[in-house]
Amino acid sequence: MGDYREIKKQLKQKEQKLFEANKQTKSLDNASKEVIQLLDKLKPMPFNKNNSQISNENITKLY
């Protein structure tokens, strides 16, 4: 029975770690979506077609 209790305890710890990892993954996905949206909204610079302009507000969101 001692092994069963230890295995059950380890299972509970690993489930908690998995829950935390899933939470972090979801927050990272949300942050990635925000960055992609900001990049999609970039305005082309009038003097160069290959550069894009980003506002200071959006720069602070990225950090």
Buried (B, 14 or more C-beta within 10 A) or exposed (E): EEEEEEEEEEEEEEEEEEEEEEEEEEEEEEEEEEEEEBEEEEEEEEEEEEEEEBEEEBEEBEE
